[in-house]
Amino acid sequence: MIRILIALLSLVVAVPAFADSVVVTAAHMVDAENGRLLDSPVVVITDGRIVSVVTGANARPIIPEDARRVDLGDMTILPGLIDMHVHLTSLAEIGGYRPLEYTDSFFTVVGVANARRTLDAGFTTVRNVGSDGFADVGLRQAIDEGYILGPRIMAAGYLIGATGGHCDRTGLPPSLDTPYPGATDGADAFRAKIRWLHKYGARVIKICATGGVFSIGDSVGGQQLSAAELRAISDEAHMLHMRVAAHAHGDEGIRAAIENGIDTIEHASLASDATIRLAAQRHTWFSMDIYNDDYIQATGTSNGTLPDQLAKARQVGTAQRETFRRAVRAGVPMIFGTDAGVYPHGQNARQFAKMVEWGMTPAQAIRSATVNAAEALDWVADVGLIAPGRYGDIIAVAGNPLENVRLLEDVRFVMKGGVVVKGSATRE
């Protein structure tokens, strides 16, 4: 009897689970890796991952008999987009001291809506680089478990930095001061902080290497972490198989971060030619949010933004865009990062046109939000291309974004993991 039960169990284990397959067809597909448009794609997705991709009118794909069909007609499909610098639990419309008017959990709740807006805009993966209370970890868990809709999230938890720096709470008198969990000092203290973040679900580390635009009381470009601290952060995070993103506007802080093994430089506004060359040599990614200054200047103080913050934004705005142009020409590897939360969520794709205006081709801009971003995330096996093995993350637009990148501002269809989350299509 025992032998019979063992045999039956073996048969149960050997029988594969029911496979859910979907076939996506369209008029065209952007080959994000090579920057070209391919005709008549047929993409087969099984259990959320792509199993085959063929193109051309004469292609003969192998399609499972029970596969669902999604025909996108004359539209163009692309890989789901990736934004490498978002703050899902922040609101551009509530700036300056205005966040103090709201209870702490308010921002976690609006993060649910922001996640959906981001997904609907065609961004199926994001790197959330800073969120209080591990709210981004909670959002990731709720999305992954299917309770809410949103993009795949690489979560940082609390951003970390020096006492009194851009990653600390500033602008309050000592009588109202409360310790910020991400603020600390010294190499050993930063090592401990990274272990704590990892313990509670962070999978990327976000640091503040210089001052910032929206922090109160510091210089936008002043270096805030020492070489020893940066090296300790880099070594500890890499030991735990996590990458490090450094907020850095000023040249000295950018250079120190690159020299000490930081993986991505956020903003990179005031980088010198020498530092740009170093980034290209070391293959250090630049994530440059060159659209959001338009929103900051257009809204002025209406959202609560302080005059000093606006002055700092003006200081780095045009300079950052000139740096972007020089970095592209020098061959610095670029990733798409918008700082959404500083401007409204769901408008992420507006940055593509700015990237083209300041020196990229549309193909380069698209690559920064697909292939390059996947590499910088260390998720090349999962996202960034419409290719076998990757998740079935597919978006569609009406027209050719390699000719008009602004088409990405009007994504008509979004599929994540083989599931349609936005748009209608002909199904058979």
C-alpha positions as CSV (number, residue, x, y, z in Angstrom):
1,M,0.0,0.0,0.0
2,I,2.8,2.4,0.9
3,R,4.5,1.7,-2.5
4,I,1.3,2.4,-4.3
5,L,0.8,5.7,-2.5
6,I,4.4,6.7,-3.3
7,A,3.8,5.9,-7.0
8,L,0.6,7.9,-7.1
9,L,2.3,10.9,-5.4
10,S,5.1,10.7,-8.0
11,L,2.5,10.9,-10.8
12,V,0.9,14.0,-9.2
13,V,4.3,15.7,-8.9
14,A,5.2,14.8,-12.5
15,V,2.0,16.2,-14.0
16,P,2.6,20.0,-14.8
17,A,0.2,22.5,-13.4
18,F,-2.4,24.0,-15.8
19,A,-0.6,26.5,-18.0
20,D,-2.3,29.8,-18.7
21,S,-1.2,31.1,-22.1
22,V,-1.9,34.3,-24.0
23,V,-0.9,35.4,-27.5
24,V,-0.3,39.1,-28.2
25,T,-0.3,40.3,-31.8
26,A,0.1,43.8,-33.2
27,A,1.3,45.7,-36.4
28,H,4.7,46.5,-35.1
29,M,7.1,46.0,-32.2
30,V,10.0,48.2,-31.0
31,D,13.2,46.2,-30.6
32,A,14.5,48.2,-27.6
33,E,17.9,46.5,-27.7
34,N,18.7,47.5,-31.2
35,G,16.5,50.5,-31.7
36,R,14.5,49.3,-34.7
37,L,10.9,48.7,-35.6
38,L,9.8,45.1,-36.4
39,D,6.6,44.1,-38.2
40,S,3.9,41.6,-37.3
41,P,5.1,40.5,-33.9
42,V,3.5,37.4,-32.3
43,V,4.3,37.1,-28.6
44,V,3.4,33.9,-26.7
45,I,3.2,34.2,-22.9
46,T,2.7,31.3,-20.6
47,D,2.2,31.6,-16.8
48,G,3.2,35.3,-16.9
49,R,6.5,34.9,-18.8
50,I,7.3,35.2,-22.5
51,V,8.0,31.8,-24.1
52,S,8.4,32.9,-27.8
53,V,8.6,36.0,-30.0
54,V,8.4,35.9,-33.7
55,T,8.1,38.7,-36.3
56,G,7.3,39.0,-39.9
57,A,4.2,38.2,-41.9
58,N,5.5,34.7,-42.8
59,A,6.3,33.7,-39.3
60,R,4.8,30.5,-38.0
61,P,4.8,30.6,-34.2
62,I,3.9,27.6,-32.1
63,I,0.7,28.7,-30.2
64,P,-0.9,26.6,-27.5
65,E,-4.4,25.4,-28.5
66,D,-6.1,26.9,-25.4
67,A,-4.2,30.3,-25.6
68,R,-6.2,33.5,-25.2
69,R,-5.7,36.0,-28.1
70,V,-5.0,39.7,-27.7
71,D,-4.9,41.5,-31.0
72,L,-3.7,45.1,-30.8
73,G,-4.5,45.8,-34.5
74,D,-2.3,48.5,-36.0
75,M,-0.6,49.5,-32.7
76,T,3.1,49.3,-31.8
77,I,4.1,47.2,-28.8
78,L,7.1,47.9,-26.5
79,P,8.5,46.3,-23.3
80,G,6.9,47.7,-20.2
81,L,8.8,50.8,-19.2
82,I,11.0,51.2,-16.1
83,D,11.3,54.4,-14.0
84,M,14.4,54.2,-11.8
85,H,13.7,57.1,-9.5
86,V,10.2,57.5,-8.1
87,H,8.7,58.3,-4.7
88,L,5.3,56.6,-4.8
89,T,4.3,57.8,-1.3
90,S,5.0,61.5,-2.1
91,L,2.8,64.1,-3.7
92,A,4.1,67.0,-5.8
93,E,0.9,68.8,-4.9
94,I,1.8,68.9,-1.2
95,G,5.2,70.6,-0.8
96,G,7.2,72.7,1.7
97,Y,5.7,72.4,5.2
98,R,2.3,71.3,4.0
99,P,2.9,67.5,4.6
100,L,2.8,68.3,8.3
101,E,-1.0,68.9,7.9
102,Y,-1.5,65.2,7.2
103,T,-1.3,62.1,9.3
104,D,1.6,59.8,8.6
105,S,-0.5,57.0,7.1
106,F,-2.0,59.4,4.6
107,F,1.0,59.1,2.3
108,T,0.9,55.3,2.3
109,V,-2.7,55.4,1.2
110,V,-2.1,57.8,-1.6
111,G,0.8,55.6,-2.6
112,V,-1.8,53.0,-3.7
113,A,-3.3,55.5,-6.1
114,N,0.1,56.6,-7.3
115,A,1.1,53.0,-8.0
116,R,-1.9,52.6,-10.3
117,R,-1.4,55.8,-12.1
118,T,2.2,54.8,-12.8
119,L,1.2,51.4,-14.1
120,D,-1.5,53.0,-16.3
121,A,1.2,55.3,-17.8
122,G,3.0,52.2,-19.0
123,F,5.6,51.8,-16.3
124,T,5.4,48.2,-15.2
125,T,8.6,48.4,-13.1
126,V,9.9,51.1,-10.8
127,R,12.7,51.6,-8.3
128,N,11.2,53.5,-5.3
129,V,14.2,55.4,-3.9
130,G,12.9,56.5,-0.5
131,S,9.8,56.0,1.6
132,D,9.1,56.5,5.3
133,G,7.8,53.6,7.4
134,F,8.8,51.0,4.8
135,A,5.6,52.0,2.9
136,D,7.2,51.1,-0.4
137,V,7.9,47.6,0.9
138,G,4.3,47.3,1.9
139,L,3.1,48.5,-1.5
140,R,5.4,45.9,-3.1
141,Q,3.9,43.1,-1.0
142,A,0.3,44.2,-1.7
143,I,1.0,44.4,-5.4
144,D,2.9,41.1,-5.6
145,E,0.1,39.3,-3.7
146,G,-2.6,40.8,-6.0
147,Y,-4.4,43.0,-3.5
148,I,-3.8,46.2,-5.5
149,L,-2.6,47.1,-9.0
150,G,0.8,48.7,-9.5
151,P,4.2,48.2,-11.0
152,R,6.9,45.8,-9.9
153,I,8.8,47.7,-7.2
154,M,12.4,47.6,-6.2
155,A,12.1,49.2,-2.7
156,A,14.6,51.2,-0.8
157,G,12.7,51.8,2.4
158,Y,14.1,54.8,4.3
159,L,16.7,56.9,2.5
160,I,19.9,57.3,4.5
161,G,22.4,60.1,5.0
162,A,24.3,62.3,7.4
163,T,22.7,64.0,10.4
164,G,21.3,67.3,9.2
165,G,21.8,66.4,5.6
166,H,19.4,66.0,2.7
167,C,18.2,62.6,4.0
168,D,17.4,64.0,7.4
169,R,14.4,65.9,8.6
170,T,15.4,69.6,8.6
171,G,13.6,72.9,9.0
172,L,12.1,72.4,12.5
173,P,13.3,73.9,15.7
174,P,15.1,71.7,18.3
175,S,12.0,71.6,20.5
176,L,10.1,69.8,17.7
177,D,13.0,67.7,16.4
178,T,12.6,63.9,16.3
179,P,15.3,61.5,15.2
180,Y,14.9,60.4,11.5
181,P,15.5,56.7,11.2
182,G,17.7,57.1,8.1
183,A,20.1,59.7,9.6
184,T,23.4,58.5,11.0
185,D,27.1,59.2,10.9
186,G,30.3,57.1,10.5
187,A,31.2,54.1,8.5
188,D,30.1,51.5,11.1
189,A,26.8,53.2,11.7
190,F,26.0,53.1,8.0
191,R,26.9,49.5,7.8
192,A,24.4,48.8,10.6
193,K,21.8,50.9,9.0
194,I,22.0,49.0,5.7
195,R,21.6,45.7,7.6
196,W,18.5,47.1,9.3
197,L,17.0,48.2,6.0
198,H,17.7,44.8,4.4
199,K,16.1,43.1,7.4
200,Y,12.8,44.8,6.9
201,G,12.6,44.4,3.1
202,A,14.7,47.0,1.3
203,R,16.4,45.6,-1.8
204,V,18.2,48.7,-2.9
205,I,20.0,51.4,-0.8
206,K,19.4,55.1,-1.4
207,I,21.9,57.6,0.1
208,C,22.3,61.3,0.1
209,A,25.9,62.1,-0.9
210,T,25.2,65.9,-1.3
211,G,22.7,68.5,-0.4
212,G,19.5,68.9,-2.4
213,V,16.9,71.2,-3.8
214,F,14.0,70.5,-1.4
215,S,16.0,70.0,1.8
216,I,16.1,73.1,4.0
217,G,19.2,74.7,5.2
218,D,21.9,73.0,3.1
219,S,23.8,73.8,-0.1
220,V,22.4,72.0,-3.1
221,G,25.8,70.7,-4.2
222,G,27.7,70.4,-0.9
223,Q,29.2,67.0,-0.2
224,Q,27.6,65.3,2.9
225,L,29.3,61.9,3.1
226,S,33.0,61.1,3.5
227,A,34.9,58.7,1.3
228,A,35.1,56.3,4.2
229,E,31.3,56.4,4.7
230,L,30.7,55.9,1.0
231,R,33.0,53.0,0.8
232,A,31.4,51.3,3.8
233,I,28.0,51.8,2.3
234,S,29.0,50.4,-1.0
235,D,30.8,47.4,0.5
236,E,28.1,46.5,2.9
237,A,25.3,46.8,0.3
238,H,27.1,44.8,-2.3
239,M,27.9,42.0,0.2
240,L,24.1,41.7,0.7
241,H,23.6,41.7,-3.1
242,M,22.0,45.2,-3.1
243,R,22.9,48.1,-5.3
244,V,23.3,51.7,-4.2
245,A,21.8,54.8,-5.6
246,A,23.3,58.1,-4.5
247,H,21.4,61.4,-4.6
248,A,24.2,63.8,-5.7
249,H,24.1,67.2,-7.3
250,G,27.6,68.6,-6.6
251,D,30.7,67.5,-8.5
252,E,32.8,66.6,-5.5
253,G,30.0,64.4,-4.1
254,I,29.4,62.7,-7.5
255,R,33.1,62.0,-7.9
256,A,33.5,60.6,-4.4
257,A,30.5,58.4,-4.9
258,I,31.8,57.0,-8.2
259,E,35.3,56.4,-6.8
260,N,33.9,54.5,-3.9
261,G,31.8,52.0,-5.8
262,I,28.3,53.6,-5.8
263,D,26.2,52.1,-8.6
264,T,23.9,54.9,-9.8
265,I,24.2,58.7,-9.5
266,E,20.8,60.4,-9.1
267,H,20.4,63.9,-10.6
268,A,24.2,64.4,-11.3
269,S,23.4,68.1,-12.0
270,L,26.8,69.7,-11.6
271,A,29.2,67.0,-12.8
272,S,32.4,68.3,-14.4
273,D,33.8,67.0,-17.6
274,A,36.4,65.1,-15.6
275,T,33.8,63.4,-13.4
276,I,31.7,62.6,-16.5
277,R,34.7,60.8,-18.0
278,L,35.2,58.9,-14.8
279,A,31.6,57.8,-14.9
280,A,31.9,56.6,-18.4
281,Q,35.1,54.7,-17.6
282,R,33.7,53.0,-14.4
283,H,30.3,52.3,-16.1
284,T,28.5,54.2,-13.4
285,W,24.9,54.9,-14.3
286,F,23.5,58.4,-14.4
287,S,19.8,58.9,-13.6
288,M,19.0,62.5,-14.5
289,D,15.5,63.9,-13.9
290,I,15.6,66.6,-16.5
291,Y,11.9,67.1,-16.9
292,N,10.6,67.9,-13.4
293,D,12.2,71.4,-13.2
294,D,9.6,72.5,-15.7
295,Y,6.8,71.5,-13.2
296,I,8.6,73.0,-10.2
297,Q,9.1,76.4,-11.9
298,A,5.6,76.4,-13.4
299,T,3.8,75.8,-10.1
300,G,6.0,78.1,-8.1
301,T,4.9,78.3,-4.5
302,S,1.3,77.2,-5.1
303,N,2.0,73.7,-3.8
304,G,3.8,75.0,-0.7
305,T,7.2,75.0,-2.2
306,L,9.4,77.5,-0.4
307,P,11.2,80.4,-2.1
308,D,14.6,79.0,-1.1
309,Q,13.7,75.7,-2.7
310,L,12.7,77.4,-5.9
311,A,15.9,79.3,-6.0
312,K,17.9,76.1,-5.7
313,A,15.8,74.5,-8.4
314,R,16.7,77.4,-10.7
315,Q,20.4,77.0,-9.8
316,V,20.6,73.4,-11.0
317,G,17.8,73.3,-13.7
318,T,19.6,74.5,-16.9
319,A,23.0,73.3,-15.6
320,Q,21.6,69.8,-15.1
321,R,20.3,69.7,-18.7
322,E,23.7,70.9,-20.0
323,T,25.4,68.2,-17.9
324,F,22.9,65.6,-19.4
325,R,23.9,66.6,-22.9
326,R,27.7,66.3,-22.1
327,A,27.2,63.0,-20.4
328,V,25.3,61.5,-23.4
329,R,28.0,62.7,-25.7
330,A,30.7,61.2,-23.5
331,G,29.1,57.8,-23.4
332,V,28.0,57.7,-19.8
333,P,25.5,54.9,-19.3
334,M,22.1,56.5,-18.8
335,I,19.0,55.2,-17.1
336,F,15.5,56.7,-17.0
337,G,14.7,58.3,-13.7
338,T,12.1,61.1,-13.2
339,D,11.8,61.8,-9.5
340,A,8.0,61.3,-9.8
341,G,6.5,62.6,-6.6
342,V,8.3,65.9,-7.2
343,Y,5.9,66.2,-10.1
344,P,2.6,64.4,-10.5
345,H,2.7,60.6,-10.8
346,G,1.5,59.2,-14.1
347,Q,3.3,61.9,-16.1
348,N,6.6,60.0,-16.1
349,A,6.8,59.7,-19.9
350,R,6.9,63.4,-20.4
351,Q,10.7,63.2,-19.7
352,F,11.3,61.2,-22.9
353,A,10.8,64.3,-25.0
354,K,13.2,66.3,-22.8
355,M,15.9,63.6,-23.2
356,V,15.6,63.8,-26.9
357,E,15.6,67.7,-26.8
358,W,18.9,67.6,-24.8
359,G,20.8,65.1,-27.0
360,M,19.4,61.6,-27.1
361,T,17.8,59.9,-30.0
362,P,14.4,58.4,-29.4
363,A,16.0,54.9,-29.5
364,Q,18.5,55.9,-26.8
365,A,15.7,57.4,-24.6
366,I,13.6,54.2,-24.9
367,R,16.7,52.1,-24.2
368,S,17.3,54.0,-21.0
369,A,13.9,53.0,-19.7
370,T,14.1,49.4,-20.8
371,V,17.4,47.5,-21.5
372,N,19.6,49.9,-19.5
373,A,17.3,50.1,-16.6
374,A,16.9,46.3,-16.4
375,E,20.7,46.0,-16.3
376,A,21.1,48.7,-13.6
377,L,18.4,46.9,-11.5
378,D,20.2,43.5,-12.0
379,W,16.9,42.2,-13.4
380,V,18.0,41.5,-16.9
381,A,16.4,38.0,-16.8
382,D,13.0,39.5,-15.9
383,V,12.3,42.9,-17.5
384,G,13.4,45.3,-20.1
385,L,12.8,43.4,-23.3
386,I,10.0,41.5,-25.1
387,A,12.0,38.3,-25.2
388,P,11.8,34.7,-24.1
389,G,12.1,34.3,-20.4
390,R,11.1,37.9,-19.5
391,Y,7.9,38.8,-17.8
392,G,5.0,39.4,-20.2
393,D,5.2,43.2,-19.6
394,I,4.0,44.8,-22.8
395,I,2.6,48.3,-23.6
396,A,1.2,49.7,-26.8
397,V,1.0,53.0,-28.5
398,A,-0.6,54.3,-31.8
399,G,2.3,55.0,-34.1
400,N,6.1,54.7,-34.1
401,P,7.8,56.1,-30.9
402,L,11.2,55.7,-32.6
403,E,10.1,58.6,-34.8
404,N,7.9,60.5,-32.3
405,V,8.9,59.7,-28.7
406,R,6.0,61.8,-27.3
407,L,3.7,58.9,-28.3
408,L,4.8,57.3,-25.1
409,E,2.9,60.0,-23.2
410,D,-0.3,58.3,-24.4
411,V,0.0,54.6,-23.7
412,R,-3.2,52.9,-24.9
413,F,-2.6,49.4,-23.6
414,V,-0.7,47.9,-20.6
415,M,-0.1,44.2,-19.9
416,K,1.8,43.1,-16.8
417,G,2.8,39.5,-16.4
418,G,0.5,38.4,-19.2
419,V,-2.5,40.1,-17.6
420,V,-4.2,43.1,-19.3
421,V,-4.4,46.0,-16.8
422,K,-5.3,48.8,-19.2
423,G,-6.9,49.1,-22.6
424,S,-9.1,47.0,-24.7
425,A,-8.1,44.7,-27.5
426,T,-9.8,42.2,-29.8
427,R,-9.8,38.8,-28.1
428,E,-10.7,35.4,-29.7
